[in-house]
């Protein structure tokens, strides 16, 4: 039974990996029907559960109630999923205002299903972010009528082509359905999923699962209880490892759990003085669906085109306003970073930076022919690099055409932000029209004359216009605005990443040498390193806090934010385990530096954009925090494995026990994070598991890391070298889950990349 159980587990992991690859090639419907919904896939899970139960009985696992309960909880969860598969139903219903409907499209079979009651949309409300047209939330007010209170007129020859009409009588109740706010009636649950452009219709996801959710949630509860018991009961895995490894390391892990709740131009371009350019940055701007300081636009503009937030000592505001006001002095600057070798060859440049004029040959745009081939569907070498270069040129053209700078609000049916080059409403008062069309022209004249005092006064008038027209209630608060300005000024994560990574590598080599000699770092040097780690942690915490204030949500909504958060967690764990082993400081600095470096690489121009409405749930923040804490611990176990395999044999035993100690909370946090995410998905999307590639790979990672906890059953895993080799390879599943899925496999979780 033992061999069959682990073989079945391995087969399921292989099937899950293959399914995510097949989904990329053949599409989601194919793997949903041919794999995840097939009889043989269900049979595999059932066989695994049955064999595992038999093996647990053979091992008399009932003598260890916490371990037995942990495994039983997974059986209950699988039973809930099976119940949902056979008894549940999901689909979508479209409602138009005042028109009753009781039919919805089944998601699985794409057939029409009938509700035992009718729904009528009484009102639809769209809530936008203040001062913008970006959806913050949408709400449907729906009346529910029982079918015995509705008369459906029979179709006749005269009415056969007409839609059936309904007569509403008594017995109705009303549901208010919005994002993260479910409507329920007779075990049917309704979720807001979309709306019609005219705001007179809504799309609701329909979910009917009267038994499966309750069974599954019971399994989640048993899982949580069993994991807590395994962490605290004497004689169980974690407490056994704590005794072997030492109380200090165990306390550190528990503390972590508690913490969760270029090239130089030949000629210098013309720019505004720093204080005048900074005044530009104080204006409001409509950018990426939100209102932010113009400083943020300038930083993203400079970073997008040049790769850094400054150029030749000039601030981002100076660069942005320089291109806007003095373009002829900038067009020959090697400012545009070109990553593609093919594009460099086409532009005739040797370095990594091109100027604006390099893109043209006697008035002809050098990329035109390749872009024409691409748009016609023909294959072109390095099409991505060509598209990136063309995008940067389009950004400059938008700036030259006065369409990038949306700083003028106009209050009509809704508040809309315009740039100087946009077509304004025809009914706009002439004075307002004249101000929008010519105020920046006047700013350009003053800049050309060097009349910076008058220019500053004009900028003050523009900001007064913004405040008066938009109104304070539709603009970011002063706290949010100032927080974003401060956030932009203190963003030094790139040099911090290089510092931490360099220190970590030096300390890693030094630690191996000292450990082999039985020596330690001098106390004064150790104290200096502790102080540096504390200062770096304080900086990262402040950085995260200011980003949270500026964005209006806890910053865990994308890959950049989660990597910065993981870097802070790495430093926190390092400080907790600092004295446990001489290699711990190096692990912490390397881990923190790598995560910051990945954050910089993954988002060279980070943007603080409004969240999708469904991402505003507090469960999402908890889910991401718990998952990232698990990844941090698993990354530490990987570094320990590297140190063990590369270091002297005398450190093997101690480091192995430390790794095994970390594995318990790491795996439990990962498991808890997966199922917290399932609860969030059930509340927000209407289903707790959708076989999305990100979900599947998180499940694969959990199963991969569960095997080392079964050392008593797997003799091969008891050998330290085998254990560390496995742990080293196991981290590939984390890398694929976090990065590979986002970049290669896609899915619903693409917003997290």
C-alpha positions as CSV (number, residue, x, y, z in Angstrom):
1,X,0.0,0.0,0.0
2,X,2.9,2.4,0.7
3,X,4.4,1.9,-2.7
4,X,1.1,2.2,-4.5
5,X,0.2,5.3,-2.6
6,X,3.4,7.2,-3.4
7,X,3.3,5.9,-7.0
8,X,-0.2,7.2,-7.4
9,X,0.9,10.5,-5.9
10,X,3.7,10.7,-8.5
11,X,1.3,9.9,-11.4
12,X,-1.1,12.6,-10.3
13,X,1.8,15.2,-10.2
14,X,2.9,14.2,-13.7
15,X,-0.7,14.4,-15.0
16,X,-1.1,17.9,-13.4
17,X,2.2,19.1,-15.0
18,X,1.2,17.7,-18.4
19,X,-2.3,19.2,-18.2
20,X,-0.9,22.7,-17.6
21,X,1.3,22.3,-20.7
22,X,-1.6,20.9,-22.8
23,X,-3.8,23.8,-21.7
24,X,-1.3,26.2,-23.2
25,X,-1.4,24.3,-26.5
26,X,-5.0,23.1,-26.8
27,X,-6.9,25.5,-24.6
28,X,-8.8,25.4,-21.3
29,X,-12.0,23.6,-22.6
30,X,-9.8,20.7,-23.8
31,X,-8.1,20.0,-20.5
32,X,-11.3,20.7,-18.5
33,X,-13.2,17.9,-20.3
34,X,-10.4,15.5,-21.3
35,X,-8.3,15.7,-18.0
36,X,-9.8,17.4,-15.0
37,X,-13.4,16.3,-15.6
38,X,-12.6,12.8,-16.9
39,X,-13.5,9.6,-15.1
40,X,-9.9,8.4,-15.0
41,X,-8.7,11.5,-13.3
42,X,-11.4,11.2,-10.7
43,X,-10.5,7.6,-10.3
44,X,-6.8,8.4,-9.7
45,X,-7.7,10.7,-6.8
46,X,-10.1,8.2,-5.4
47,X,-7.5,5.4,-5.6
48,X,-4.9,7.6,-3.9
49,X,-7.3,8.4,-1.1
50,X,-8.3,4.8,-0.6
51,X,-4.7,3.5,-0.7
52,X,-3.5,6.2,1.7
53,X,-6.3,5.4,4.2
54,X,-5.3,1.7,4.1
55,X,-1.6,2.5,4.6
56,X,-2.4,4.8,7.5
57,X,-4.4,1.9,9.1
58,X,-1.5,-0.4,8.5
59,X,0.9,2.1,10.2
60,X,-1.6,2.4,13.1
61,X,-1.6,6.2,12.5
62,X,-4.6,6.5,14.7
63,X,-2.2,6.5,17.6
64,X,-1.0,9.9,16.4
65,X,-4.3,11.8,16.2
66,X,-2.9,15.1,14.8
67,X,-1.2,13.3,11.9
68,X,-4.2,11.1,11.3
69,X,-6.5,14.1,11.3
70,X,-4.3,16.0,8.8
71,X,-4.6,13.1,6.3
72,X,-8.3,12.7,6.9
73,X,-8.9,16.4,6.2
74,X,-7.6,15.9,2.6
75,X,-9.9,12.9,2.2
76,X,-12.8,15.2,3.3
77,X,-11.7,17.9,0.9
78,X,-11.6,15.4,-2.0
79,X,-15.0,14.1,-1.0
80,X,-16.3,17.7,-1.1
81,X,-14.8,18.2,-4.6
82,X,-16.4,15.0,-5.8
83,X,-19.8,16.1,-4.5
84,X,-19.4,19.4,-6.2
85,X,-18.5,17.7,-9.4
86,X,-21.6,15.5,-9.5
87,X,-24.1,17.7,-7.7
88,X,-23.0,21.2,-8.4
89,X,-23.8,23.5,-11.3
90,X,-22.3,26.7,-12.6
91,X,-23.2,29.2,-15.3
92,X,-24.0,32.7,-16.3
93,X,-27.3,34.7,-16.5
94,X,-27.8,38.0,-18.3
95,X,-30.3,40.4,-17.0
96,X,-31.7,43.5,-18.5
97,X,-33.5,46.2,-16.5
98,X,-37.2,45.4,-15.9
99,X,-37.0,42.1,-17.9
100,X,-37.5,38.9,-15.7
101,X,-35.4,35.9,-16.6
102,X,-35.0,32.4,-15.2
103,X,-32.7,30.7,-17.7
104,X,-28.9,30.6,-17.5
105,X,-26.2,29.1,-19.6
106,X,-24.5,26.1,-17.9
107,X,-20.7,26.6,-17.9
108,X,-19.9,23.0,-18.4
109,X,-22.3,21.9,-21.1
110,X,-23.1,25.3,-22.6
111,X,-26.8,24.3,-22.4
112,X,-29.6,26.4,-21.1
113,X,-30.7,25.6,-17.5
114,X,-33.8,26.8,-15.7
115,X,-33.9,28.4,-12.3
116,X,-36.9,27.5,-10.0
117,X,-37.5,31.3,-9.7
118,X,-37.1,34.4,-11.8
119,X,-34.8,37.4,-11.4
120,X,-35.5,40.9,-12.4
121,X,-32.8,43.7,-12.6
122,X,-34.3,46.7,-10.9
123,X,-31.2,48.9,-10.8
124,X,-27.5,48.8,-11.7
125,X,-24.9,51.1,-10.1
126,X,-21.4,51.6,-11.3
127,X,-19.0,53.0,-8.7
128,X,-15.8,54.5,-10.1
129,X,-12.5,55.6,-8.5
130,X,-12.8,59.3,-7.5
131,X,-12.3,61.5,-10.5
132,X,-11.9,58.7,-13.0
133,X,-13.9,56.4,-15.2
134,X,-12.2,53.2,-13.9
135,X,-14.6,50.8,-12.2
136,X,-14.1,50.4,-8.5
137,X,-17.2,48.3,-7.9
138,X,-20.5,47.5,-9.5
139,X,-23.7,46.6,-7.9
140,X,-26.9,45.0,-9.2
141,X,-30.2,45.4,-7.3
142,X,-32.1,42.2,-8.3
143,X,-35.7,41.2,-7.4
144,X,-36.4,37.5,-6.9
145,X,-39.8,36.0,-7.6
146,X,-41.0,32.5,-7.0
147,X,-42.3,30.8,-10.2
148,X,-45.8,30.4,-8.7
149,X,-45.9,34.2,-8.5
150,X,-45.0,34.6,-12.1
151,X,-47.3,34.0,-15.1
152,X,-45.6,33.2,-18.3
153,X,-47.9,33.8,-21.2
154,X,-48.2,30.8,-23.6
155,X,-46.8,31.3,-27.0
156,X,-49.3,31.4,-29.9
157,X,-48.9,31.9,-33.6
158,X,-49.0,35.6,-33.0
159,X,-46.5,35.6,-30.2
160,X,-44.2,32.7,-31.3
161,X,-41.5,35.1,-32.5
162,X,-41.7,37.3,-29.5
163,X,-39.9,36.9,-26.2
164,X,-42.1,35.4,-23.5
165,X,-43.6,38.1,-21.2
166,X,-43.8,37.8,-17.4
167,X,-46.3,39.2,-14.9
168,X,-44.8,39.9,-11.5
169,X,-47.0,39.6,-8.4
170,X,-46.3,39.3,-4.6
171,X,-43.7,37.2,-2.8
172,X,-40.6,38.9,-4.1
173,X,-37.4,39.8,-2.2
174,X,-34.4,41.8,-3.2
175,X,-30.7,41.0,-3.5
176,X,-27.9,43.6,-3.6
177,X,-25.1,41.9,-5.5
178,X,-21.7,43.4,-5.9
179,X,-18.1,42.4,-6.1
180,X,-17.3,40.3,-3.0
181,X,-20.9,40.5,-1.9
182,X,-22.9,37.4,-2.9
183,X,-26.6,37.1,-3.5
184,X,-28.2,33.8,-2.3
185,X,-31.6,32.2,-2.8
186,X,-32.5,28.5,-2.4
187,X,-28.9,27.4,-2.4
188,X,-28.3,29.3,-5.6
189,X,-25.5,31.9,-5.3
190,X,-25.1,34.9,-7.6
191,X,-21.9,36.8,-8.2
192,X,-21.4,40.1,-10.1
193,X,-19.2,39.3,-13.2
194,X,-19.9,42.0,-15.7
195,X,-22.3,44.6,-17.1
196,X,-23.6,46.1,-20.3
197,X,-21.9,49.3,-21.6
198,X,-25.2,51.2,-21.4
199,X,-25.5,50.3,-17.6
200,X,-28.9,48.8,-18.2
201,X,-27.9,45.2,-18.0
202,X,-25.7,42.9,-15.8
203,X,-24.0,39.5,-16.0
204,X,-24.2,37.3,-13.0
205,X,-22.3,34.1,-12.3
206,X,-24.6,31.4,-11.1
207,X,-23.5,28.7,-8.7
208,X,-25.5,25.8,-7.3
209,X,-23.7,23.6,-4.9
210,X,-25.9,22.8,-1.8
211,X,-23.6,20.0,-0.4
212,X,-20.1,20.2,-1.8
213,X,-19.1,23.6,-0.3
214,X,-20.1,22.6,3.2
215,X,-18.2,19.3,3.0
216,X,-15.1,21.1,1.5
217,X,-15.2,23.8,4.1
218,X,-15.4,21.2,6.8
219,X,-12.2,19.6,5.3
220,X,-10.5,23.1,5.4
221,X,-11.4,23.4,9.1
222,X,-10.1,20.0,9.9
223,X,-6.9,20.8,8.0
224,X,-6.4,24.0,10.0
225,X,-6.9,22.3,13.3
226,X,-4.6,19.4,12.4
227,X,-1.8,21.7,11.3
228,X,-2.0,23.7,14.5
229,X,-2.0,20.5,16.6
230,X,1.1,19.2,14.6
231,X,2.9,22.4,15.5
232,X,2.1,22.4,19.2
233,X,1.6,18.8,20.4
234,X,4.6,17.0,22.0
235,X,5.9,14.0,20.0
236,X,4.6,15.3,16.6
237,X,7.0,16.3,13.8
238,X,7.6,20.0,14.5
239,X,8.0,19.6,18.2
240,X,10.4,16.7,17.6
241,X,12.5,18.8,15.3
242,X,12.4,21.7,17.7
243,X,13.9,19.5,20.4
244,X,16.7,18.4,18.1
245,X,17.4,21.8,16.6
246,X,16.9,24.1,19.6
247,X,14.3,26.3,21.1
248,X,15.6,29.5,19.6
249,X,15.1,28.4,15.9
250,X,11.6,27.1,16.7
251,X,10.7,30.4,18.4
252,X,11.9,32.2,15.3
253,X,9.6,30.3,13.0
254,X,6.6,30.8,15.4
255,X,7.5,34.5,15.4
256,X,7.3,34.5,11.6
257,X,3.9,32.9,11.8
258,X,2.8,35.6,14.2
259,X,4.1,38.4,12.0
260,X,1.8,37.4,9.2
261,X,-1.3,38.2,10.6
262,X,25.3,54.7,-20.3
263,X,26.5,56.8,-22.6
264,X,27.4,60.5,-22.2
265,X,25.8,62.9,-24.7
266,X,28.1,65.0,-26.8
267,X,25.9,68.1,-26.1
268,X,23.8,68.8,-23.0
269,X,20.1,69.0,-23.5
270,X,18.1,71.9,-22.2
271,X,16.1,71.4,-19.0
272,X,14.2,73.4,-16.4
273,X,15.8,74.2,-13.1
274,X,15.2,71.5,-10.6
275,X,12.8,73.5,-8.4
276,X,10.7,74.5,-11.4
277,X,10.6,71.0,-12.8
278,X,9.6,69.8,-9.3
279,X,6.7,72.2,-9.3
280,X,5.5,70.5,-12.5
281,X,5.6,67.2,-10.6
282,X,3.1,68.6,-8.1
283,X,0.3,68.9,-10.6
284,X,-2.5,66.2,-10.7
285,X,-2.5,63.9,-13.7
286,X,-4.9,61.3,-15.0
287,X,-2.7,58.2,-15.6
288,X,-3.4,54.5,-16.0
289,X,-6.9,54.8,-14.8
290,X,-6.2,56.9,-11.7
291,X,-5.2,60.4,-10.5
292,X,-1.7,60.8,-9.3
293,X,1.1,63.4,-9.1
294,X,2.6,64.3,-12.5
295,X,5.9,63.3,-10.9
296,X,4.8,59.6,-11.2
297,X,4.2,60.0,-14.9
298,X,7.6,61.6,-15.3
299,X,9.3,58.7,-13.4
300,X,7.5,56.1,-15.5
301,X,8.3,58.0,-18.7
302,X,12.0,58.2,-17.9
303,X,12.3,54.6,-16.7
304,X,10.3,53.2,-19.6
305,X,12.5,54.9,-22.3
306,X,15.9,55.1,-20.6
307,X,15.8,52.2,-18.1
308,X,16.4,54.4,-15.1
309,X,14.5,57.2,-13.2
310,X,17.3,59.7,-13.9
311,X,19.4,60.7,-16.9
312,X,22.9,62.3,-16.7
313,X,22.1,63.7,-13.3
314,X,18.7,65.2,-14.3
315,X,15.6,64.3,-12.3
316,X,12.7,62.5,-14.0
317,X,10.7,65.8,-13.9
318,X,13.5,67.6,-15.7
319,X,13.8,64.9,-18.3
320,X,10.0,64.8,-18.9
321,X,9.6,68.6,-19.1
322,X,12.8,68.8,-21.2
323,X,11.3,66.5,-23.9
324,X,8.0,68.4,-23.7
325,X,9.3,72.0,-23.8
326,X,12.7,71.7,-25.5
327,X,12.4,68.6,-27.8
328,X,15.0,69.8,-30.4
329,X,17.7,69.7,-27.7
330,X,16.8,66.1,-26.8
331,X,16.2,64.3,-30.1
332,X,19.9,63.6,-30.7
333,X,20.4,62.3,-27.1
334,X,21.2,58.6,-26.8
335,X,18.2,58.2,-24.5
336,X,16.1,55.4,-25.8
337,X,17.2,52.0,-24.5
338,X,17.2,49.3,-27.2
339,X,17.3,45.7,-25.9
340,X,16.9,44.0,-29.3
341,X,20.1,43.3,-31.3
342,X,18.1,43.2,-34.5
343,X,16.7,46.7,-33.8
344,X,20.1,48.1,-33.0
345,X,21.4,46.7,-36.3
346,X,18.5,48.2,-38.2
347,X,19.0,51.6,-36.5
348,X,22.8,51.5,-37.1
349,X,23.8,52.0,-33.5
350,X,26.6,50.2,-31.7
351,X,25.7,50.8,-28.0
352,X,22.5,50.0,-26.1
353,X,21.0,53.5,-26.5
354,X,19.5,55.2,-29.6
355,X,18.5,58.7,-30.1
356,X,15.1,59.9,-31.6
357,X,16.8,60.8,-34.9
358,X,18.3,57.3,-35.2
359,X,14.8,55.9,-35.9
360,X,14.5,57.9,-39.1
361,X,16.3,57.8,-42.5
362,X,15.6,60.8,-44.7
363,X,12.2,61.1,-43.2
364,X,11.4,57.4,-43.3
365,X,10.6,55.5,-40.1
366,X,13.1,52.6,-40.1
367,X,10.8,50.2,-38.4
368,X,7.9,50.7,-40.8
369,X,8.6,47.7,-43.1
370,X,9.0,45.3,-40.3
371,X,5.9,46.6,-38.5
372,X,3.9,46.1,-41.7
373,X,5.0,42.5,-42.0
374,X,4.1,41.9,-38.3
375,X,0.6,43.5,-38.7
376,X,-0.1,41.4,-41.8
377,X,0.6,38.2,-39.7
378,X,4.0,37.4,-41.2
379,X,6.7,36.0,-38.9
380,X,9.5,38.5,-38.1
381,X,12.6,37.7,-36.1
382,X,12.5,39.3,-32.7
383,X,9.0,40.7,-33.1
384,X,8.9,41.4,-29.4
385,X,12.0,43.6,-29.5
386,X,10.7,45.5,-32.5
387,X,7.3,46.1,-30.8
388,X,9.1,47.4,-27.6
389,X,11.2,49.9,-29.6
390,X,8.1,51.0,-31.5
391,X,6.2,51.5,-28.3
392,X,8.8,53.8,-26.9
393,X,8.6,55.9,-30.0
394,X,4.9,56.1,-29.8
395,X,5.2,57.4,-26.2
396,X,7.4,60.2,-27.5
397,X,5.0,61.0,-30.3
398,X,2.1,61.1,-27.8
399,X,4.1,63.7,-25.8
400,X,4.9,65.7,-28.9
401,X,1.3,65.7,-30.0
402,X,0.2,66.9,-26.5
403,X,-1.8,63.8,-25.8
404,X,0.1,62.2,-23.0
405,X,-0.4,65.0,-20.4
406,X,-4.0,64.5,-19.2
407,X,-4.0,67.3,-16.6
408,X,-7.3,69.2,-17.4
409,X,-10.5,67.9,-15.8
410,X,-13.8,68.7,-17.4
411,X,-17.0,68.2,-15.3
412,X,-20.0,67.1,-17.4
413,X,-22.1,64.0,-17.1
414,X,-19.0,62.5,-15.5
415,X,-15.6,64.0,-14.6
416,X,-13.3,63.5,-17.6
417,X,-9.6,64.4,-17.9
418,X,-8.2,65.8,-21.1
419,X,-4.8,66.7,-22.5
420,X,-4.1,69.8,-24.7
421,X,-4.2,67.7,-27.9
422,X,-7.6,66.0,-27.2
423,X,-10.9,66.9,-28.8
424,X,-12.8,68.8,-26.1
425,X,-16.6,68.7,-25.7
426,X,-18.4,71.0,-28.1
427,X,-20.5,72.6,-25.3
428,X,-17.5,73.6,-23.3
429,X,-17.4,77.3,-22.3
430,X,-15.0,79.3,-24.4
431,X,-12.9,80.5,-21.5
432,X,-12.4,77.0,-20.3
433,X,-11.7,75.7,-23.8
434,X,-9.1,78.5,-24.3
435,X,-7.4,77.8,-21.0
436,X,-7.0,74.1,-21.8
437,X,-5.8,74.6,-25.3
438,X,-3.3,77.4,-24.7
439,X,-2.1,77.4,-21.1
440,X,0.7,74.9,-21.8
441,X,1.6,77.0,-24.9
442,X,2.1,79.9,-22.6
443,X,4.2,77.7,-20.2
444,X,6.4,76.9,-23.2
445,X,6.9,80.5,-24.1
446,X,7.8,81.4,-20.5
447,X,10.3,78.4,-20.4
448,X,11.9,79.5,-23.6
449,X,12.4,83.1,-22.2
450,X,13.6,81.7,-18.9
451,X,10.8,83.5,-17.0
452,X,10.7,80.9,-14.4
453,X,8.9,83.1,-11.8
454,X,5.9,83.6,-14.1
455,X,6.1,80.0,-15.2
456,X,5.7,78.9,-11.5
457,X,2.7,81.3,-11.1
458,X,1.1,79.7,-14.2
459,X,1.5,76.2,-12.8
460,X,-0.2,77.4,-9.6
461,X,-3.1,78.6,-11.7
462,X,-3.3,75.2,-13.5
463,X,-3.4,73.4,-10.2
464,X,-6.1,75.8,-8.9
465,X,-8.1,75.0,-12.0
466,X,-7.7,71.3,-11.3
467,X,-8.8,71.5,-7.7
468,X,-11.8,73.8,-8.5
469,X,-13.1,71.7,-11.5
470,X,-12.5,68.2,-10.1
471,X,-13.4,69.1,-6.5
472,X,-11.5,67.8,-3.5
473,X,-13.8,64.8,-3.0
474,X,-12.8,63.5,-6.5
475,X,-9.1,64.0,-6.0
476,X,-6.7,62.0,-3.9
477,X,-6.4,63.2,-0.3
478,X,-3.5,65.3,0.7
479,X,-2.2,62.4,2.7
480,X,-2.3,60.0,-0.3
481,X,-0.8,62.6,-2.7
482,X,2.1,63.5,-0.3
483,X,2.7,59.8,0.4
484,X,3.1,59.1,-3.3
485,X,5.5,62.0,-3.7
486,X,7.5,60.7,-0.8
487,X,7.4,57.1,-2.1
488,X,8.8,58.3,-5.4
489,X,11.7,60.1,-3.6
490,X,12.6,57.1,-1.4
491,X,12.5,54.4,-4.1
492,X,16.1,53.2,-3.8
493,X,15.4,49.4,-4.0
494,X,17.8,48.8,-7.0
495,X,21.0,49.9,-5.2
496,X,19.7,48.1,-2.0
497,X,19.3,44.9,-4.0
498,X,22.8,45.0,-5.2
499,X,24.2,45.8,-1.8
500,X,22.3,43.0,-0.1
501,X,23.3,40.5,-2.8
502,X,27.0,41.4,-2.7
503,X,27.1,41.2,1.1
504,X,25.3,37.9,1.0
505,X,27.7,36.3,-1.4
506,X,30.8,37.6,0.5
507,X,29.3,36.4,3.8
508,X,28.4,33.0,2.3
509,X,32.0,32.3,1.2
510,X,33.4,33.7,4.5
511,X,30.9,31.6,6.5
512,X,31.9,28.4,4.8
513,X,35.6,29.1,5.5
514,X,35.0,30.1,9.1
515,X,32.8,27.0,9.7
516,X,35.4,24.7,8.3
517,X,38.0,26.3,10.7
518,X,35.6,26.3,13.7
519,X,35.9,30.1,13.9
520,X,33.3,33.0,14.0
521,X,33.0,36.5,12.7
522,X,34.5,39.2,15.1
523,X,31.8,40.6,17.4
524,X,32.1,44.1,16.1
525,X,31.6,43.0,12.6
526,X,28.7,40.8,13.6
527,X,27.1,43.9,15.3
528,X,27.6,46.0,12.2
529,X,25.9,43.4,10.0
530,X,22.9,43.2,12.5
531,X,22.6,46.9,12.4
532,X,22.6,46.9,8.6
533,X,20.0,44.2,8.4
534,X,17.8,46.1,10.9
535,X,18.1,49.4,8.9
536,X,17.4,47.6,5.6
537,X,14.3,46.0,7.2
538,X,13.1,49.4,8.5
539,X,13.5,50.9,5.0
540,X,11.6,48.1,3.3
541,X,8.8,48.3,5.9
542,X,8.6,52.1,5.4
543,X,8.7,51.6,1.6
544,X,5.8,49.1,1.8
545,X,3.8,51.4,4.1
546,X,4.1,54.5,1.9
547,X,3.2,52.5,-1.2
548,X,0.1,51.2,0.7
549,X,-0.9,54.7,1.6
550,X,-0.4,56.0,-1.9
551,X,-2.2,53.2,-3.6
552,X,-5.1,52.8,-1.1
553,X,-4.6,49.1,-0.6
554,X,-2.0,46.8,1.0
555,X,0.6,46.3,-1.7
556,X,0.4,42.7,-2.6
557,X,-1.5,42.9,-5.9
558,X,1.3,42.1,-8.4
559,X,4.7,40.4,-8.7
560,X,6.7,43.6,-7.9
561,X,4.9,44.2,-4.6
562,X,5.0,40.6,-3.5
563,X,8.7,40.4,-4.2
564,X,9.4,43.5,-2.1
565,X,7.3,42.0,0.7
566,X,9.1,38.7,0.4
567,X,12.4,40.6,0.7
568,X,11.3,42.2,4.0
569,X,10.1,38.7,5.3
570,X,13.6,37.3,4.4
571,X,15.3,40.0,6.5
572,X,12.8,39.4,9.4
573,X,13.5,35.7,9.4
574,X,17.2,36.3,9.2
575,X,17.2,38.5,12.3
576,X,15.2,35.9,14.2
577,X,17.7,33.1,13.3
578,X,20.8,35.2,13.2
579,X,22.6,33.3,16.0
580,X,21.4,29.9,15.0
581,X,24.2,29.3,12.4
582,X,27.0,31.3,11.0
583,X,25.5,31.0,7.5
584,X,22.2,32.4,8.4
585,X,23.2,36.1,7.8
586,X,24.4,35.3,4.3
587,X,21.2,33.4,3.5
588,X,19.1,36.4,4.6
589,X,21.1,38.9,2.6
590,X,21.2,36.7,-0.5
591,X,17.5,36.0,-0.3
592,X,16.5,39.6,0.3
593,X,18.8,40.9,-2.4
594,X,17.6,38.3,-5.0
595,X,13.9,39.0,-4.4
596,X,14.5,42.8,-4.7
597,X,16.5,42.2,-7.9
598,X,13.7,40.0,-9.3
599,X,11.3,42.8,-8.5
600,X,13.4,45.3,-10.4
601,X,13.7,43.0,-13.4
602,X,10.0,42.0,-13.4
603,X,8.8,45.6,-13.4
604,X,11.4,48.1,-14.5
605,X,8.8,50.9,-14.3
606,X,6.5,49.9,-11.4
607,X,3.0,51.6,-11.4
608,X,0.6,52.0,-8.6
609,X,-2.7,51.3,-10.4
610,X,-6.2,50.8,-9.0
611,X,-7.0,47.2,-8.2
612,X,-9.6,45.3,-10.1
613,X,-12.8,45.3,-7.9
614,X,-12.4,41.6,-7.1
615,X,-8.9,42.1,-5.8
616,X,-10.1,44.4,-3.0
617,X,-11.0,41.5,-0.7
618,X,-9.0,41.4,2.5
619,X,-8.8,37.6,2.0
620,X,-6.6,38.2,-1.0
621,X,-4.0,40.1,1.1
622,X,-4.0,37.3,3.7
623,X,-3.7,34.7,1.0
624,X,-0.7,36.4,-0.6
625,X,1.0,37.1,2.7
626,X,0.7,33.5,3.8
627,X,1.9,32.1,0.4
628,X,4.9,34.5,0.3
629,X,5.9,33.6,3.9
630,X,5.9,29.9,2.7
631,X,8.0,30.7,-0.3
632,X,10.4,32.6,1.9
633,X,10.9,29.6,4.2
634,X,11.2,27.3,1.2
635,X,13.8,29.6,-0.3
636,X,15.8,29.4,2.9
637,X,15.6,25.6,2.9
638,X,17.1,25.8,-0.7
639,X,20.0,27.9,0.4
640,X,20.6,25.6,3.3
641,X,20.7,22.7,0.8
642,X,23.3,24.6,-1.3
643,X,25.4,25.3,1.8
644,X,25.2,21.6,2.9
645,X,26.1,20.2,-0.5
646,X,28.9,22.7,-0.9
647,X,30.2,22.9,2.6
648,X,32.2,20.7,5.0
649,X,30.6,17.5,6.3
650,X,30.7,18.8,9.9
651,X,27.9,21.2,9.2
652,X,25.6,18.7,7.5
653,X,23.7,17.4,10.6
654,X,23.0,20.8,12.0
655,X,21.9,22.3,8.7
656,X,19.7,19.3,7.9
657,X,17.8,19.6,11.1
658,X,17.4,23.3,10.6
659,X,16.0,22.7,7.1
660,X,13.6,20.0,8.3
661,X,12.4,22.4,11.1
662,X,11.6,25.1,8.5
663,X,9.9,22.7,6.2
664,X,7.0,22.2,8.7
665,X,5.8,25.8,8.9
666,X,6.7,26.3,5.2
667,X,4.5,23.5,4.0
668,X,1.7,24.3,6.4
669,X,1.7,28.0,5.4
670,X,1.7,27.0,1.7
671,X,-1.3,24.6,2.3
672,X,-3.2,27.2,4.4
673,X,-2.5,29.9,1.7
674,X,-3.9,27.6,-1.0
675,X,-7.1,27.0,0.8
676,X,-7.5,30.6,1.9
677,X,-7.2,31.4,-1.7
678,X,-9.9,28.9,-2.5
679,X,-12.2,30.5,0.0
680,X,-11.5,33.9,-1.5
681,X,-12.2,32.5,-5.0
682,X,-15.4,31.0,-3.8
683,X,-16.6,34.3,-2.4
684,X,-15.4,36.3,-5.4
685,X,-15.8,34.0,-8.4
686,X,-18.3,31.5,-7.3
687,X,-16.1,28.4,-7.2
688,X,-13.4,27.4,-4.8
689,X,-11.2,25.5,-7.4
690,X,-11.0,26.2,-11.1
691,X,-7.9,24.2,-12.2
692,X,-6.2,27.4,-13.3
693,X,-2.5,26.8,-14.0
694,X,-1.5,28.9,-11.0
695,X,-3.7,26.8,-8.7
696,X,-2.5,23.6,-10.2
697,X,1.1,24.4,-9.8
698,X,0.6,25.6,-6.2
699,X,-1.0,22.2,-5.6
700,X,2.0,20.5,-7.3
701,X,4.4,22.4,-5.1
702,X,2.5,21.4,-2.0
703,X,2.6,17.7,-3.0
704,X,6.3,17.9,-3.9
705,X,7.3,19.4,-0.6
706,X,5.0,17.0,1.3
707,X,7.2,14.0,0.4
708,X,10.2,15.0,2.6
709,X,7.9,15.0,5.6
710,X,7.4,11.3,5.0
711,X,11.0,10.3,5.8
712,X,9.8,7.4,8.0
713,X,8.1,5.9,4.9
714,X,10.7,6.8,2.3
715,X,14.0,5.4,3.2
716,X,15.9,7.2,0.4
717,X,14.9,10.5,1.9
718,X,16.6,9.8,5.3
719,X,20.0,10.2,3.8
720,X,21.1,13.9,4.3
721,X,22.6,14.2,0.8
722,X,19.6,12.7,-0.9
723,X,17.3,15.0,1.2
724,X,19.2,18.1,0.2
725,X,19.4,17.1,-3.5
726,X,15.6,16.7,-3.5
727,X,15.0,20.0,-1.7
728,X,17.2,21.7,-4.2
729,X,15.3,20.3,-7.2
730,X,11.9,20.8,-5.4
731,X,12.4,24.6,-5.5
732,X,12.0,24.5,-9.2
733,X,8.3,23.9,-8.6
734,X,8.2,27.2,-6.6
735,X,10.0,29.0,-9.4
736,X,7.5,27.7,-12.0
737,X,4.5,28.5,-9.8
738,X,5.6,32.0,-9.2
739,X,7.3,33.0,-12.5
740,X,6.8,30.2,-15.1
741,X,3.0,30.3,-14.9
742,X,2.9,34.1,-15.3
743,X,5.3,34.3,-18.2
744,X,4.5,31.1,-20.1
745,X,1.3,29.4,-19.0
746,X,-1.1,32.3,-18.3
747,X,-4.5,31.8,-16.8
748,X,-6.8,33.8,-14.5
749,X,-3.9,34.7,-12.2
750,X,-2.1,36.8,-14.9
751,X,-3.0,39.9,-12.9
752,X,-0.5,38.8,-10.3
753,X,2.5,38.9,-12.6
